[in-house]
Amino acid sequence: MKQDDVIKYFNSHFNKLKIKKNDNLVVHSNLSTFGIYNKNLSFIVLKVLLKLITKNGNLILSDYNFNKIRKQYSRSENKNSLSLVFKKKLKYIKSKSLIHSHIGFGKNIGFLRKTDMLKSFGENSDFAYFYKNDFKLILLGSYPSEGASYLHHVEYMNLVKYRKKMKIKINFLKKNKNKITFVYEYYARKKNVEINFDNILKYKSKFILKEKNKYGSSFSIKIRDLDKYANKKIKDNNNFFLK
């Protein structure tokens, strides 16, 4: 698809998701579901987003480090992924969390420098600041089970019975090759537990905007709305997000 056509398509897609001037966005993406081939797709999407939210908007993407826990959690990073292009093209701030870290661009993302380095969720986590600063969650071509990491924060705050807090050691090598070890608070699933965050879509409510693409869908959800309704569901049924 030609660049002008890609720009036109995503302008329309984002408008239907009500992305607008001055928005604060947390974006998780799976661009493959759009079925669009253009070698500059990630860059074009990023450019369209930034133009829509303007210089007073703020954009944050995930930059998770699951490989710091176990090898099976590691994710191979596509050279054209939105996060990687983001890091190449923009002067960004990275949050401190060793595992659930985020990268951000904009005037009002200084809070990423204040987040807790040694845990993913709860007070002073990245997710707590997303709520405080009224961000929208944009699942671009992905469903909640793929990208709604904020719901892990909701699970943590409600101390769901199918997860448990645990301490893990994460080792880093300094430039001088001396090892430094951090003790990180991780919120792990218990054995034989399967999560399905797509259950949040059972809400027949206008607070979740949905727009289909060729092979999937995108969603726009205000973090504060997501927090409100997810908390309500978990309080009614502690196992609401289990398959």
Solvent accessible surface area in square Angstrom, and as a share of the most:
residue,aa,sasa,rsa
1,M,105,0.47
2,K,158,0.67
3,Q,82,0.37
4,D,110,0.57
5,D,70,0.36
6,V,0,0.00
7,I,50,0.25
8,K,151,0.64
9,Y,72,0.27
10,F,0,0.00
11,N,48,0.25
12,S,47,0.30
13,H,6,0.03
14,F,0,0.00
15,N,87,0.45
16,K,119,0.50
17,L,0,0.00
18,K,126,0.54
19,I,4,0.02
20,K,115,0.49
21,K,129,0.55
22,N,78,0.40
23,D,13,0.07
24,N,36,0.18
25,L,0,0.00
26,V,3,0.02
27,V,2,0.01
28,H,19,0.08
29,S,46,0.30
30,N,47,0.24
31,L,23,0.12
32,S,87,0.56
33,T,22,0.13
34,F,5,0.02
35,G,37,0.35
36,I,23,0.12
37,Y,178,0.68
38,N,27,0.14
39,K,153,0.65
40,N,64,0.33
41,L,19,0.10
42,S,5,0.04
43,F,78,0.32
44,I,2,0.01
45,V,0,0.00
46,L,3,0.02
47,K,109,0.46
48,V,8,0.05
49,L,1,0.00
50,L,38,0.19
51,K,166,0.70
52,L,37,0.19
53,I,1,0.01
54,T,49,0.28
55,K,158,0.67
56,N,64,0.33
57,G,3,0.03
58,N,1,0.01
59,L,0,0.00
60,I,0,0.00
61,L,3,0.02
62,S,21,0.14
63,D,21,0.11
64,Y,37,0.14
65,N,32,0.16
66,F,25,0.10
67,N,82,0.42
68,K,60,0.25
69,I,30,0.15
70,R,106,0.39
71,K,182,0.77
72,Q,137,0.61
73,Y,74,0.28
74,S,59,0.38
75,R,167,0.61
76,S,116,0.75
77,E,93,0.42
78,N,97,0.50
79,K,153,0.65
80,N,71,0.37
81,S,31,0.20
82,L,6,0.03
83,S,21,0.13
84,L,38,0.19
85,V,14,0.08
86,F,0,0.00
87,K,53,0.22
88,K,140,0.59
89,K,120,0.51
90,L,32,0.16
91,K,190,0.81
92,Y,80,0.30
93,I,32,0.16
94,K,86,0.36
95,S,6,0.04
96,K,105,0.45
97,S,4,0.03
98,L,24,0.12
99,I,0,0.00
100,H,7,0.03
101,S,0,0.00
102,H,0,0.00
103,I,0,0.00
104,G,0,0.00
105,F,71,0.30
106,G,27,0.26
107,K,136,0.58
108,N,95,0.49
109,I,4,0.02
110,G,32,0.30
111,F,16,0.07
112,L,0,0.00
113,R,144,0.52
114,K,138,0.59
115,T,3,0.02
116,D,48,0.25
117,M,67,0.30
118,L,67,0.33
119,K,37,0.16
120,S,4,0.02
121,F,8,0.03
122,G,1,0.01
123,E,127,0.57
124,N,71,0.36
125,S,1,0.01
126,D,2,0.01
127,F,3,0.01
128,A,26,0.20
129,Y,32,0.12
130,F,2,0.01
131,Y,91,0.35
132,K,140,0.59
133,N,52,0.27
134,D,67,0.34
135,F,1,0.01
136,K,19,0.08
137,L,3,0.01
138,I,0,0.00
139,L,0,0.00
140,L,0,0.00
141,G,2,0.02
142,S,4,0.03
143,Y,70,0.27
144,P,0,0.00
145,S,57,0.37
146,E,100,0.45
147,G,2,0.02
148,A,2,0.02
149,S,13,0.09
150,Y,6,0.02
151,L,0,0.00
152,H,42,0.19
153,H,11,0.05
154,V,1,0.01
155,E,0,0.00
156,Y,24,0.09
157,M,113,0.50
158,N,29,0.15
159,L,114,0.57
160,V,3,0.02
161,K,153,0.65
162,Y,11,0.04
163,R,23,0.09
164,K,105,0.44
165,K,100,0.42
166,M,60,0.27
167,K,138,0.58
168,I,21,0.11
169,K,152,0.65
170,I,3,0.01
171,N,84,0.43
172,F,59,0.24
173,L,130,0.65
174,K,104,0.44
175,K,209,0.89
176,N,97,0.50
177,K,166,0.70
178,N,86,0.44
179,K,132,0.56
180,I,59,0.30
181,T,62,0.36
182,F,44,0.18
183,V,74,0.43
184,Y,0,0.00
185,E,32,0.14
186,Y,24,0.09
187,Y,9,0.03
188,A,14,0.11
189,R,113,0.41
190,K,89,0.38
191,K,187,0.79
192,N,158,0.81
193,V,28,0.16
194,E,107,0.48
195,I,28,0.14
196,N,36,0.19
197,F,9,0.04
198,D,43,0.22
199,N,12,0.06
200,I,1,0.00
201,L,45,0.22
202,K,130,0.55
203,Y,39,0.15
204,K,192,0.82
205,S,41,0.27
206,K,189,0.80
207,F,25,0.10
208,I,23,0.12
209,L,49,0.25
210,K,104,0.44
211,E,41,0.18
212,K,144,0.61
213,N,20,0.10
214,K,138,0.58
215,Y,146,0.56
216,G,20,0.19
217,S,3,0.02
218,S,0,0.00
219,F,1,0.00
220,S,6,0.04
221,I,1,0.01
222,K,101,0.43
223,I,1,0.01
224,R,99,0.36
225,D,42,0.22
226,L,0,0.00
227,D,25,0.13
228,K,126,0.54
229,Y,52,0.20
230,A,0,0.00
231,N,31,0.16
232,K,115,0.49
233,K,58,0.24
234,I,4,0.02
235,K,148,0.63
236,D,102,0.53
237,N,75,0.39
238,N,44,0.23
239,N,75,0.39
240,F,24,0.10
241,F,0,0.00
242,L,47,0.24
243,K,159,0.68
